[in-house]
Amino acid sequence: MELTALVFLPAAAAVLILLLPQRYAKISKWIALAAAIAALVLSVVLFFSFEHGAGYQFVERYSWIQIAGFDIQYALGVDGLSLPLVVLTTFLTVAAVLVSFRINLRERAYFASLLVLATSVLGVFTALDFLMFFLFWELELFPMFLLITIWGSGRRDYSATKFVLYTLAGSAFMLVGILTLASSAGTFDLEILASSVFGSTMIPLSVVFAFLFVGFAVKLPIVPLHTWLPDAHSDAPTAVSVMLAGVLLKMGGYGIIRTCITILPDQAKDFDIVFATIGALSVLYGAFVTFRQTDVKRLIAYSSVSHMGLVLLGLSGLGVTGLAGATYQMLAHGLITGMLFVVIGLMYDRTHTREISQLGGLARQMPLLATGLVFAGFASVGLPSLAGFIAEITIFLGAFQAFEWAVILAIFGAVLSAGYILWTLQRVVFGPPKSEWDSLTDQNQWWEHVPVLGLAALIVLLGVYPAIITDMLNPTLEFVVARLSI
């Protein structure tokens, strides 16, 4: 029952928060924090209890719905691919709750929505039934829409609606693919589907692969399905940007590995050049467009498009090294970009602007936050000894033999990323101090600096000790690659 407790603990806390009388609304943040910390502790216990191997562990299976000859199950489990993403989700949920302590508008609804969002993401990473996976995938739309439209800024209604429409459109393609595979194999069980040999299907398997890929690529996102992301980031509150960049984007990469590559290995081999081409294009496009941004949150959003292109490039190698690099990039990007959004959000709370041209010299007024921004910026460009370096070098090694040209283009994009990150740091943190910010300080609130320090510590840990992830990850990826070799 460990996974059931882990997945539904945030949702249970959300229900408790909504049942609170209005006069106790102020304690909703403490209930949310307690639930988030409990989920984090439980995920860490599972992480260190996990026995390295290719199979699923902590599995829970119960017959749920029997309809039209299908035994739809309530099935949860984790393996070396999903468990690190589960820990990432719980850690970033704690960070998101902490940076939301300033929220004073409809606190109960806000923290309840944030916790339901955490449950939906955890459900995606732990579901072993394809239909259950899809239900959790769709569940995150509701809290995300509320969080952006009620507590966002700018064109929040437009951005939230665009996010929902893009995701629903991708989900429609995904659902067709899911139903086609399930009807052919006679099951929604992901374990059985991963070892199935599909005969004749209503839709050609190459089309099914493309449908699934489009659904996941919208969430990743990659060019040209990315335009919802900058709008959502720029208008979302800080905690939502942390969750969106940190874990929601990773649902796309996880889905591609878990379903497209594992269940349809022959079609994955046919699409490898598509992965490499779109991945390299996303890296370059994201880097070039980032240079034109004047809002620092939009800048980080477009940089995410570039970094998610690296994930797709790693997947194109279809080997253990490339797949490991892609997964490591998802983890590293979640921590690094989460830290960037936390720091930028805390700076915005003080300056009330995200326009790069209006900022400058903040290292003098806010030295601690400025240090955090510089650290996260260097991690984003792949500084050795930090998590981003391990991810990028592994991706390049894994994809180079198959697609040298794509790796060369991506390396050029990585050089461009150093340019726009250093340019941003120069304009925001350094440069001539501006007198209008003289009254600002770091305001040493513990709940502001704990997530920054925690994220920084994990970025260093994954940079100097990658084996803590790769030793768990590789056996699972070896199973996936073995499917590709059949």
Helices and strands as residue ranges (DSSP letters): H 2-19, G 22-27, H 28-49, E 57-67, E 70-78, H 82-98, H 107-126, H 130-139, H 141-151, H 156-185, H 190-193, H 205-219, H 228-235, H 238-243, I 244-248, H 249-255, I 256-261, H 262-263, H 265-270, H 272-290, H 296-316, H 320-351, G 356-358, H 362-365, H 367-380, H 387-400, H 404-428, G 435-437, H 446-464, H 467-485
